[in-house]
């Protein structure tokens, strides 16, 4: 699946989105930002979570954002549990480092953290660990039927140093 399913998704939905393929790896926020020549936070990282009912969801947030477990629990009424690495491809149809909300193996609920709204353009992965898609946050929401949520830790002066340790 991977990049081919993303291309198919774009074509079937008449989306004028282009997959940027790079010679460099884009599998981590740092690699993607370097390969694309953008800020770390402009990378829309996609994290997968398993829910108590057995379903899976994807949450996209800005590159350096960290999930606030309390906020997650307030929104979803349960503790966050990441999809185990060995199950990511089976659930999404995308390899680790290329997981994105497009061309998924099965329909998953997509959630978008409000941190993405800080930017005019963001770059989620494109189905492989050397691809990305340039898109506005509003169009990302429209294309994915994403639901806006606020589950990232917010930095304040006391936490500023901690927030930038990564």
Secondary structure, 3 states (H helix, E strand, C coil): CCHHHHHHHHHHCCCCCCEEECCCCCCCHHHHHHHHCCCHHHEEEEEEEECCCCCEEEEEEECCCCECHHHHHHHHCCCCCECCHHHHHHHHCCCCCCCCCCCCCCCCEEEEEHHHHHCCCEEEECCCCCEEEEECHHHHHHHHCCEEECCECCCCCCCHHHHCCC
